[in-house]
């Protein structure tokens, strides 16, 4: 997850406004995991991941973009 988020931040570039702090990707991943770990056992299962994605309107809108690609 950290590699994916870091790659997204790298694609955004270093010229975003406001300027992103160096530890922003790590903080973002921590927030994701806290939100997705429904039973707070320190592990995000596939079921927890799917449920979290389905509950998040932003994620669902992003995934719907791929429906038009296929």
Backbone as numpy.savetxt, mean C-alpha at the origin, in Angstrom:
# Nx Ny Nz CAx CAy CAz Cx Cy Cz
6.77 -6.21 0.58 5.94 -5.02 0.58 6.81 -3.77 0.58
7.88 -3.81 1.35 8.78 -2.65 1.42 9.38 -2.36 0.05
9.78 -3.41 -0.68 10.37 -3.21 -2.01 9.37 -2.55 -2.96
8.11 -2.97 -2.89 7.08 -2.43 -3.77 6.83 -0.96 -3.45
6.65 -0.64 -2.18 6.38 0.74 -1.79 7.58 1.63 -2.12
8.78 1.13 -1.88 9.98 1.92 -2.20 10.05 2.17 -3.70
9.71 1.18 -4.52 9.72 1.36 -5.98 8.70 2.42 -6.40
7.54 2.43 -5.76 6.52 3.44 -6.07 7.05 4.83 -5.71
7.65 4.95 -4.55 8.21 6.24 -4.15 9.33 6.67 -5.11
10.14 5.71 -5.55 11.21 6.03 -6.50 10.63 6.53 -7.83
9.53 5.93 -8.27 8.89 6.37 -9.52 8.32 7.78 -9.39
7.87 8.12 -8.17 7.31 9.46 -7.95 8.40 10.52 -8.06
9.61 10.10 -7.83 10.73 11.03 -7.97 11.01 11.79 -6.69
12.12 12.46 -6.69 12.55 13.22 -5.52 12.05 14.65 -5.57
11.24 14.97 -6.56 10.79 16.34 -6.74 9.31 16.51 -6.40
8.81 15.66 -5.51 7.42 15.79 -5.09 7.30 16.96 -4.12
6.09 17.47 -4.00 5.84 18.54 -3.03 4.68 18.13 -2.16
4.82 18.13 -0.87 6.06 18.44 -0.16 7.09 17.33 -0.35
8.34 17.64 -0.13 9.41 16.67 -0.29 9.20 15.54 0.72
9.32 14.32 0.23 9.11 13.15 1.08 10.35 12.86 1.91
10.13 12.48 3.15 11.24 12.12 4.01 11.78 10.75 3.60
13.04 10.49 3.91 13.68 9.25 3.49 13.01 8.01 4.08
12.45 8.13 5.29 11.82 6.97 5.91 10.32 6.84 5.59
9.83 7.66 4.65 8.40 7.63 4.29 7.94 6.26 3.80
8.71 5.55 2.94 8.25 4.22 2.51 8.07 3.25 3.68
9.01 3.26 4.61 8.92 2.36 5.77 7.69 2.70 6.61
7.44 3.98 6.82 6.27 4.39 7.60 4.98 3.99 6.89
4.95 4.12 5.59 3.78 3.76 4.81 3.50 2.26 4.92
4.55 1.45 4.83 4.40 -0.01 4.96 3.88 -0.37 6.35
4.40 0.28 7.38 3.95 0.00 8.75 2.45 0.30 8.90
1.99 1.40 8.33 0.57 1.75 8.39 -0.26 0.71 7.65
0.20 0.29 6.46 -0.50 -0.76 5.70 -0.66 -2.02 6.53
0.44 -2.48 7.13 0.39 -3.73 7.88 -0.51 -3.61 9.11
-0.45 -2.48 9.80 -1.32 -2.30 10.96 -2.78 -2.35 10.55
-3.08 -1.74 9.40 -4.46 -1.73 8.92 -4.92 -3.11 8.46
-4.03 -3.86 7.83 -4.40 -5.15 7.26 -4.39 -6.29 8.27
-3.59 -6.19 9.31 -3.48 -7.26 10.30 -4.68 -7.22 11.23
-5.79 -7.76 10.75 -7.08 -7.66 11.45 -7.05 -8.24 12.86
-6.39 -9.38 13.04 -6.39 -10.02 14.36 -5.15 -9.67 15.19
-4.33 -8.76 14.68 -3.17 -8.23 15.40 -2.20 -9.31 15.87
-1.96 -10.31 15.00 -1.02 -11.37 15.35 0.36 -11.17 14.71
0.55 -10.04 14.03 1.84 -9.76 13.41 2.02 -10.37 12.03
0.97 -11.02 11.52 1.01 -11.66 10.21 -0.21 -11.23 9.41
0.00 -10.85 8.15 -1.11 -10.52 7.27 -1.37 -11.74 6.38
-2.48 -12.41 6.64 -2.83 -13.58 5.83 -3.42 -13.12 4.50
-3.55 -14.05 3.57 -4.16 -13.72 2.29 -5.59 -13.24 2.49
-6.32 -13.89 3.39 -7.70 -13.48 3.67 -7.76 -12.05 4.23
-6.84 -11.73 5.15 -6.81 -10.38 5.71 -6.46 -9.36 4.63
-5.52 -9.72 3.76 -5.13 -8.83 2.67 -6.30 -8.55 1.74
-7.00 -9.62 1.32 -8.14 -9.47 0.42 -9.24 -8.65 1.07
-9.55 -8.96 2.33 -10.60 -8.22 3.04 -10.24 -6.73 3.15
-9.00 -6.43 3.46 -8.56 -5.04 3.58 -8.67 -4.32 2.25
-8.28 -4.98 1.18 -8.37 -4.37 -0.15 -9.83 -4.11 -0.53
-10.70 -5.06 -0.23 -12.11 -4.90 -0.57 -12.77 -3.79 0.24
-12.29 -3.53 1.43 -12.86 -2.48 2.29 -12.33 -1.09 1.96
-11.24 -1.01 1.22 -10.60 0.27 0.94 -11.03 0.77 -0.44
-11.78 1.86 -0.46 -12.30 2.41 -1.72 -11.18 2.82 -2.68
-10.10 3.37 -2.16 -8.99 3.78 -3.02 -8.34 2.59 -3.71
-8.14 1.50 -2.97 -7.55 0.30 -3.56 -8.49 -0.29 -4.60
-9.78 -0.34 -4.29 -10.74 -0.91 -5.24 -10.79 -0.09 -6.53
-10.75 1.24 -6.42 -10.74 2.08 -7.63 -9.48 1.83 -8.45
-8.36 1.68 -7.78 -7.10 1.42 -8.48 -7.15 0.08 -9.21
-7.70 -0.93 -8.56 -7.78 -2.25 -9.18 -8.76 -2.25 -10.35
-9.80 -1.44 -10.29 -10.77 -1.40 -11.38 -10.14 -0.84 -12.66
-9.09 -0.06 -12.54 -8.40 0.44 -13.73 -7.88 -0.72 -14.58
-7.47 -1.83 -13.92 -6.94 -2.97 -14.65 -8.00 -3.73 -15.42
-9.27 -3.60 -15.04 -10.34 -4.28 -15.76 -10.40 -3.81 -17.21
-10.09 -2.56 -17.44 -10.14 -2.01 -18.79 -8.94 -2.40 -19.64
-7.87 -2.88 -18.99 -6.66 -3.25 -19.70 -6.80 -4.61 -20.36
-7.48 -5.49 -19.70 -7.59 -6.88 -20.19 -8.50 -6.99 -21.35
